[in-house]
Amino acid sequence: MTTTKQAVPVWHRVMRGAIVTVTLSLVSVMAYAGQCPADKRVADGQGQRPGATEPKGVTDTVRASTDLSKEPAAVAGRLLRLRQLDVQPGGIVPWHSHNNRPAIIYIVAGEIVEYASNCAVPIVHRAGDVTAERNGTSHWWKNEGGSPAVLLSSDLFPVEMKMDPHTM
């Protein structure tokens, strides 16, 4: 018994190549969505300048918090906190630092622009983006769009900050 190898039509090869190219392009875009481009990262303080110091058009709601000193992890002096920030068009989350408060932000809806001290350009965040805020990050955010932006923020809040409602 002999087997005959059938030639793959040219259009199949072209389509496979196109699918691979599009997939790789989308993955590379998604990997950088909502992040400072690698070639625009700068030392803290060399990026975007401080902005407003008071919130404007922002509703900040603490959805839940847990005193980590009372959990098996036993992290003294820290609360694990989940907040929802609703930022109206033109609204501002004021300049603040994450030097003692790491956080992870998930953009639920809308679009918002971040002005970070360690990025030479503004960073656009869209629904579905996630960004980590680490030591060495100071920034402010502005909703420059026409619809509300909704963010979920989870952070390790220092107890000594006493849940100040103005601490973004």
Secondary structure, 3 states (H helix, E strand, C coil): CCCCCCCCCHHHHHHHHHHHHHHHHHHHHHHHCCCCCHHHECCCCCCCCCCCCCCEEEEEEEEEEEEHHHCCCCCCCEEEEEEEEEEEEEEEEEEEECCCCCEEEEEEECEEEEEECCECCCEEEECCCEEEECCCCEEEEECCCCCCEEEEEEEEEEHHHCCCCCCC
